[in-house]
Every structure is written in C-alpha cells, then in structure tokens.
Amino acid sequence: MAGRAPRRSRWLTPSRAPGWVAAKSPTNEPYLLFRPSPGTSLLLHRRSALVAFGLLLMLCTVMVASACLGQTYVSPGEVWHTLRTGTGPHELVVGELRMPRIVVGALVGAALGLSGALVQSVTRNPLASPDVIGVGHGAAAATVLALATGAVASPGALPLVSVSGGLAAAALVYLLAWRHGMQPSRFVLTGVGIGVALSAVVQLYLTDSELEAAEQIKLWLTGSLNGRGYEQAEPLAVVLLVSVPALVWASRALGPLGLDPDTAAGLGVPVDRVRLGLTGLGVVLAAVATGAAGPIGFVALTSPQLARRLTRTAQLPLFNAALTGAVLLVAADLAARTLLPPLEVPVGALTSLVGGPYLLWLLGRRTATR
C-alpha cells in the first residue's frame, strides 16, 4: 500500500500568484505573505499586524479624547471643524494649545518606544532603557549647565543643547565600556555609573543656581508637554522620517542579534558593528525626544515589553513599540491635564509614578524565574 505523499510546507513553497497568502513558519507561527509581483514579497506576522491596527485605533481615540477634554470641553464635531477650517471659537484652545502638544506627545512617545526597543535588544535586558545608558542624564546635565550659566540666550536652542549632551554621554559610555568588543552587561553597568555621576552634577548646579533658574531647571527635569508647539514637533518628525531606512535595517538585524554572539558571528554577522549601529540609532532617537519634552521616564522601558507581550513575538517589534509609546504618552498627558483641575501635573512625574511599580514587578518576575 502506497504511503501518503508528504505535505509541502506553505512556508517553504508559498503560492507564486500575486496577492495575500497565509503561511506558517517552521515554529508554527502564522504569517501573511504579500506578493505584489512574482519578484517581490512582504512578510507580516499576523498577530503583529492585528495589534498594530488596534494600537492605531487606540492612538486615534486617545488623541481625539485629548483634543476634546480639559477645563473647556469641545465636542468632536467642533474639533474637526476647527482643524479643518482653522477658525472658530475654539481655535485658541484646540488649534494652538491642545493639538500641538498632542502631536509632540505622540512623536516623543514613538521615539522613546523605538529607542527602548533598540537598547533592550542590544543589551538583551528588559530592564534596560536609554536612561540606563546615560542618554537622559547627559541631556539633563547639559541643559542644566546651559540654564545655570546663562550660556543659552534663547529657549529655542535648549533642544540642541540637550541632544548634544545625550549624544556625548552615550559616546562616553561606549568608549569606557569598549574592551575588545562591547559586552551588554559591561555597557549597562558603565551607563549606570555615568548616569549617577551626571545626576550629581545636576544636583550641584541646582543648589548653586539662582531661584528663577532653579525653578526653570526643575520644571524641565520633570518632563512636560506644556507649552510645546509645532517647532518642537518638526525636527522630531524629520528625525523619525529620516530614520525609516535605518529602522528597516534594524528590524532585519534584530533577528541574528538575538542569537548567541558566537553563533551570530559564525553566520557572518558583524556583531559589534550591528550593536554599535543599533545603539547609535536608539541614542539619537532618545536624545531628540528628550530635547523636545525633557526627560520623561519609563516610557522607553515599558513600551517595548508591552508591545512584545501583545504580539507574542520572539524579538521586540519596533513598529508596535513605537505605537505603544505614542499611546502611553498621549494618554498620560491627558491624565496629567485632567486628573487634578486646575492643577496640571507634569507628564514625566505621572509616567514615573506609574512606571515605578511596573519596574518593581519586572524585577520580581525576573527574580522568581531564576
């Protein structure tokens, strides 16, 4: 009796006809394969695509709610009319006060989510974030130094100062951590040490500054979207758009980087150069986000892990991490504006208040699994 012919894997031999094709990986994960033409194809993880769609809907919902709610309620129809025509009785509230900070919040959250995903992938540590490697502390130290000494004449130059400080701190951490290669654990520990030293510098200048400068420094250090406008959103949007090709490369590089370093090197992957490139991209995104809104804690830490739990993928999903960060920050800013009216809580204080218990939960979970 002739045996049954072995079934062909749709993952290995998908249909060559143009259009969408359902496929499964060797680990039985469902994917969608899109073939616009016989020579090109696009592979999407099915659950990741559904999660991304849901996060986009959630982001739109939170942005609409943030535009409507506040000390003055504006209906969704009036918000749409104001944005479409640029005129009306709510132009000041919606067009000049709420919408710019909503856009800045979404862009800053997306940049922090991406930065956190890249840093955690390089260090292979879910407790790592750009703040751990000194980016936030470097940006804070440079900004505090500029404000305390009066070196910056115009407030518009502060984002450039903070970006320069963040990049300089990350470069110092990299140089000190490099010893015939970059070990993730040494990189993180060096970043923690540099961060502690820079925090001491910030406290020193706070104690020696004039009262007015100290108040301005403290407000910036808490991280806030209050008063942010499209002048902060434009450079951040440009950086994100320019980073798209690098992010496409990063999404492909994260797969081999998740393997053992010797195994990845045996497959021909330049591990140290890939780590340097991913870290540099994450540092730039975090520094630009910090320059736009100040140091906002825990968004870069929590967004990649939440996105990974939603998608259930082996590696951190960059696009979903960006969407998760945008949703978290816009929702946190809405809560910061409306929880204690007429008092407005800085969004950085609120994210730290919520992110602290999450960090403790992560630490407890890692300890329990050992």
C-alpha positions as CSV (number, residue, x, y, z in Angstrom):
1,M,0.0,0.0,0.0
2,A,1.5,3.3,-1.1
3,G,2.1,5.8,1.6
4,R,0.7,9.3,1.6
5,A,2.9,11.8,0.0
6,P,4.4,14.3,2.4
7,R,2.6,17.6,2.7
8,R,4.6,20.5,1.5
9,S,5.2,23.4,3.9
10,R,3.4,26.6,2.8
11,W,6.3,28.4,4.5
12,L,8.9,26.9,2.2
13,T,6.8,26.9,-1.0
14,P,4.2,29.7,-0.9
15,S,1.9,30.4,-3.8
16,R,3.6,32.3,-6.6
17,A,0.4,34.1,-7.5
18,P,0.2,37.8,-6.7
19,G,-1.8,38.7,-3.6
20,W,-2.0,37.8,0.1
21,V,-1.1,34.2,1.1
22,A,-1.4,32.7,4.6
23,A,1.7,30.9,5.6
24,K,3.3,29.4,8.7
25,S,6.9,29.5,9.9
26,P,8.8,26.4,10.9
27,T,7.9,27.2,14.5
28,N,4.2,27.2,13.5
29,E,3.7,30.9,13.8
30,P,1.1,32.4,11.5
31,Y,2.3,34.9,8.9
32,L,0.8,36.8,6.0
33,L,2.8,36.8,2.8
34,F,2.0,39.6,0.3
35,R,3.3,39.2,-3.2
36,P,2.6,42.3,-5.3
37,S,4.7,40.7,-8.1
38,P,6.5,37.4,-8.7
39,G,9.8,39.0,-7.8
40,T,8.9,40.8,-4.6
41,S,7.2,39.9,-1.4
42,L,6.4,41.3,2.0
43,L,6.2,39.1,5.2
44,L,3.9,40.2,8.1
45,H,3.4,38.5,11.4
46,R,-0.4,38.1,11.5
47,R,-0.8,38.9,15.2
48,S,1.6,41.8,15.0
49,A,-0.4,43.3,12.1
50,L,-3.6,43.0,14.1
51,V,-2.0,44.5,17.2
52,A,-0.6,47.4,15.1
53,F,-4.1,48.1,13.7
54,G,-5.6,48.0,17.2
55,L,-2.9,50.4,18.5
56,L,-3.5,52.8,15.7
57,L,-7.2,52.9,16.5
58,M,-6.4,53.4,20.2
59,L,-3.9,56.2,19.4
60,C,-6.6,58.0,17.3
61,T,-9.1,57.6,20.0
62,V,-6.8,58.9,22.7
63,M,-5.8,61.9,20.5
64,V,-9.4,62.8,19.9
65,A,-10.2,62.5,23.6
66,S,-7.2,64.7,24.5
67,A,-8.4,67.3,22.0
68,C,-11.9,67.3,23.4
69,L,-11.3,67.1,27.2
70,G,-9.9,69.7,29.5
71,Q,-11.1,72.6,31.5
72,T,-13.1,73.6,28.4
73,Y,-15.0,70.7,26.8
74,V,-15.0,70.8,23.0
75,S,-17.2,68.3,21.1
76,P,-15.5,66.0,18.4
77,G,-17.5,67.8,15.7
78,E,-16.2,71.2,16.8
79,V,-12.7,69.9,17.0
80,W,-13.0,68.6,13.4
81,H,-14.4,71.9,12.2
82,T,-11.7,73.9,14.0
83,L,-8.9,71.7,12.5
84,R,-10.5,71.8,9.0
85,T,-11.2,75.5,8.7
86,G,-8.6,76.9,11.1
87,T,-11.3,79.3,12.5
88,G,-14.0,79.3,15.1
89,P,-14.5,80.0,18.8
90,H,-12.2,77.1,19.8
91,E,-9.2,77.9,17.7
92,L,-7.1,79.0,20.6
93,V,-7.9,76.0,22.8
94,V,-7.8,73.3,20.1
95,G,-5.6,74.7,17.4
96,E,-2.9,76.5,19.5
97,L,-2.9,74.8,22.9
98,R,-4.1,71.2,22.6
99,M,-3.2,69.9,19.2
100,P,0.5,70.9,19.2
101,R,1.1,69.2,22.5
102,I,-0.8,66.1,21.3
103,V,1.4,65.9,18.2
104,V,4.6,66.4,20.2
105,G,3.4,63.8,22.7
106,A,2.8,61.2,20.0
107,L,6.1,61.8,18.3
108,V,8.1,61.8,21.6
109,G,6.3,58.6,22.7
110,A,7.1,56.9,19.4
111,A,10.7,57.9,19.5
112,L,11.1,56.7,23.1
113,G,9.4,53.4,22.3
114,L,11.7,52.8,19.4
115,S,14.7,53.8,21.4
116,G,13.8,51.5,24.2
117,A,13.3,48.6,21.9
118,L,16.7,49.1,20.2
119,V,18.6,49.4,23.5
120,Q,16.8,46.4,25.1
121,S,17.5,44.3,22.0
122,V,21.2,45.2,22.1
123,T,21.6,44.6,25.8
124,R,19.2,41.6,25.8
125,N,17.9,43.0,29.0
126,P,14.2,44.0,29.5
127,L,15.3,46.3,32.4
128,A,17.5,48.5,30.1
129,S,16.4,51.8,28.7
130,P,18.1,54.9,27.2
131,D,18.2,56.4,30.7
132,V,20.2,53.4,31.9
133,I,23.0,54.1,29.3
134,G,23.2,57.8,30.3
135,V,21.3,59.5,27.5
136,G,18.7,61.2,29.7
137,H,21.2,62.1,32.3
138,G,23.6,63.6,29.7
139,A,20.8,65.7,28.2
140,A,19.7,66.9,31.7
141,A,23.3,67.8,32.7
142,A,23.9,69.7,29.5
143,T,20.6,71.6,29.8
144,V,21.1,72.4,33.5
145,L,24.6,73.7,32.8
146,A,23.3,75.9,30.0
147,L,20.5,77.3,32.1
148,A,22.6,77.8,35.2
149,T,25.4,79.6,33.5
150,G,23.2,81.5,31.0
151,A,25.1,80.1,28.1
152,V,22.0,79.8,26.0
153,A,20.4,83.1,25.0
154,S,17.2,81.8,23.5
155,P,14.9,78.9,24.8
156,G,14.7,77.6,21.2
157,A,18.4,76.4,21.5
158,L,17.7,74.2,24.5
159,P,16.7,71.1,22.5
160,L,20.0,71.3,20.6
161,V,21.9,71.5,23.9
162,S,20.1,68.5,25.4
163,V,20.6,66.5,22.2
164,S,24.3,67.2,22.3
165,G,24.5,66.3,26.0
166,G,22.7,63.0,25.4
167,L,24.9,62.0,22.5
168,A,28.1,63.0,24.4
169,A,27.1,60.9,27.4
170,A,26.3,57.9,25.3
171,A,29.6,58.2,23.4
172,L,31.5,58.4,26.7
173,V,29.7,55.3,28.0
174,Y,30.6,53.4,24.8
175,L,34.3,54.4,25.0
176,L,34.6,53.4,28.6
177,A,32.7,50.1,28.1
178,W,34.7,49.0,25.0
179,R,37.3,46.3,25.6
180,H,38.0,44.3,22.5
181,G,34.2,44.3,21.9
182,M,31.1,45.5,23.5
183,Q,29.6,43.3,26.2
184,P,26.0,44.2,27.0
185,S,26.4,43.8,30.8
186,R,29.5,46.0,30.9
187,F,27.8,48.5,28.7
188,V,24.8,48.8,31.1
189,L,26.9,49.0,34.2
190,T,29.0,51.7,32.8
191,G,25.9,53.6,31.8
192,V,24.6,53.4,35.3
193,G,27.8,54.7,36.7
194,I,27.9,57.6,34.3
195,G,24.3,58.4,35.0
196,V,24.9,58.6,38.8
197,A,27.8,60.9,38.2
198,L,25.8,63.2,35.9
199,S,22.9,63.2,38.4
200,A,25.3,64.5,41.0
201,V,26.4,67.3,38.6
202,V,22.7,68.3,38.1
203,Q,22.1,68.5,41.8
204,L,25.3,70.5,42.3
205,Y,24.2,73.1,39.8
206,L,20.6,73.2,41.3
207,T,22.0,74.1,44.7
208,D,24.2,76.9,43.3
209,S,21.7,78.4,40.8
210,E,19.5,81.5,41.3
211,L,15.9,80.8,42.4
212,E,14.4,81.7,39.0
213,A,16.9,79.5,37.1
214,A,16.5,76.7,39.6
215,E,12.7,76.7,39.1
216,Q,13.1,76.6,35.4
217,I,15.6,73.7,35.7
218,K,13.3,71.7,38.0
219,L,10.3,72.2,35.6
220,W,12.4,70.9,32.7
221,L,13.7,68.0,34.7
222,T,10.3,66.7,35.4
223,G,9.5,66.3,31.7
224,S,6.4,68.2,30.4
225,L,4.5,68.8,27.2
226,N,3.0,72.1,28.5
227,G,3.8,74.9,26.1
228,R,5.2,72.6,23.5
229,G,4.4,73.5,19.9
230,Y,5.0,72.5,16.3
231,E,8.5,74.0,16.5
232,Q,9.4,71.0,18.7
233,A,7.4,68.6,16.6
234,E,9.0,69.4,13.3
235,P,12.6,68.4,14.0
236,L,11.4,65.2,15.8
237,A,9.2,64.3,12.8
238,V,12.1,64.9,10.4
239,V,14.4,62.6,12.5
240,L,11.8,59.9,12.6
241,L,11.2,60.0,8.8
242,V,15.0,60.0,8.1
243,S,15.4,57.1,10.4
244,V,12.9,54.9,8.5
245,P,15.6,53.2,6.3
246,A,17.7,52.6,9.3
247,L,14.8,51.2,11.2
248,V,14.0,48.8,8.3
249,W,17.6,47.6,8.6
250,A,17.3,47.4,12.3
251,S,14.3,45.1,12.1
252,R,16.2,42.7,10.0
253,A,19.4,42.9,12.2
254,L,17.5,42.2,15.4
255,G,16.9,38.5,14.4
256,P,20.6,37.4,14.3
257,L,21.4,39.6,17.3
258,G,19.1,37.5,19.4
259,L,21.3,34.5,18.9
260,D,24.4,33.7,20.9
261,P,27.2,36.1,19.8
262,D,29.5,33.2,18.7
263,T,26.6,31.7,16.7
264,A,25.8,35.1,15.1
265,A,29.5,35.7,14.2
266,G,29.7,32.2,12.7
267,L,26.8,33.1,10.4
268,G,28.8,36.1,9.2
269,V,27.0,38.8,11.2
270,P,29.4,41.6,12.4
271,V,28.0,41.6,15.9
272,D,29.9,44.6,17.3
273,R,29.1,46.8,14.3
274,V,25.5,45.8,14.4
275,R,25.3,46.6,18.1
276,L,27.0,49.9,17.6
277,G,24.6,50.8,14.8
278,L,21.5,49.8,16.8
279,T,22.7,51.6,19.9
280,G,23.6,54.8,17.9
281,L,20.1,54.8,16.4
282,G,18.5,54.4,19.7
283,V,20.6,57.1,21.3
284,V,19.8,59.6,18.6
285,L,16.0,58.9,18.9
286,A,16.1,59.2,22.7
287,A,18.2,62.4,22.7
288,V,15.9,64.1,20.2
289,A,12.8,63.1,22.2
290,T,14.5,64.4,25.4
291,G,15.3,67.6,23.7
292,A,11.7,68.1,22.7
293,A,10.0,67.4,26.0
294,G,12.6,66.9,28.7
295,P,13.4,63.6,30.4
296,I,10.3,61.5,30.5
297,G,10.9,58.3,32.4
298,F,9.7,54.7,32.0
299,V,8.1,55.2,28.5
300,A,11.1,53.7,26.8
301,L,11.3,51.0,29.4
302,T,7.7,49.8,29.4
303,S,6.6,50.3,25.7
304,P,8.8,47.5,24.1
305,Q,7.8,45.0,26.8
306,L,4.1,45.8,26.5
307,A,4.3,45.5,22.7
308,R,6.1,42.2,22.9
309,R,3.5,40.8,25.2
310,L,0.8,41.9,22.9
311,T,2.4,40.5,19.8
312,R,3.9,37.4,21.4
313,T,6.9,37.6,19.1
314,A,10.4,36.3,19.7
315,Q,12.0,39.7,19.2
316,L,10.9,43.2,20.2
317,P,8.5,44.6,17.5
318,L,9.8,48.1,16.6
319,F,6.7,49.5,14.9
320,N,4.4,48.2,17.7
321,A,6.8,49.5,20.3
322,A,6.6,53.0,18.7
323,L,2.8,52.9,18.6
324,T,2.7,51.7,22.2
325,G,4.9,54.6,23.3
326,A,2.8,57.1,21.5
327,V,-0.4,55.8,23.1
328,L,1.1,55.7,26.5
329,L,2.5,59.3,26.4
330,V,-0.6,60.9,24.9
331,A,-2.8,59.1,27.4
332,A,-0.5,60.1,30.3
333,D,-0.6,63.7,29.2
334,L,-4.4,63.6,29.0
335,A,-4.5,62.3,32.6
336,A,-1.9,64.8,33.7
337,R,-4.1,67.7,32.4
338,T,-7.5,66.4,33.7
339,L,-6.9,64.5,36.9
340,L,-6.5,67.5,39.3
341,P,-8.0,70.5,37.7
342,P,-7.0,73.3,37.5
343,L,-3.6,71.9,38.6
344,E,-1.6,70.4,35.7
345,V,0.8,67.6,36.7
346,P,4.0,67.2,34.6
347,V,3.6,64.2,32.4
348,G,7.1,63.0,33.4
349,A,6.0,62.8,37.1
350,L,2.9,60.8,36.2
351,T,4.8,58.3,34.0
352,S,7.4,57.8,36.7
353,L,4.6,57.3,39.3
354,V,3.0,54.6,37.1
355,G,6.3,53.1,35.8
356,G,7.9,52.6,39.2
357,P,5.5,49.7,40.2
358,Y,5.9,48.2,36.8
359,L,9.7,48.2,37.2
360,L,9.3,46.5,40.6
361,W,7.0,43.9,39.1
362,L,9.6,43.2,36.3
363,L,12.4,42.8,38.9
364,G,10.2,40.5,41.0
365,R,9.3,38.4,37.9
366,R,12.9,38.1,36.8
367,T,13.9,37.0,40.3
368,A,11.2,34.4,40.5
369,T,12.2,32.9,37.2
370,R,15.8,32.3,38.2
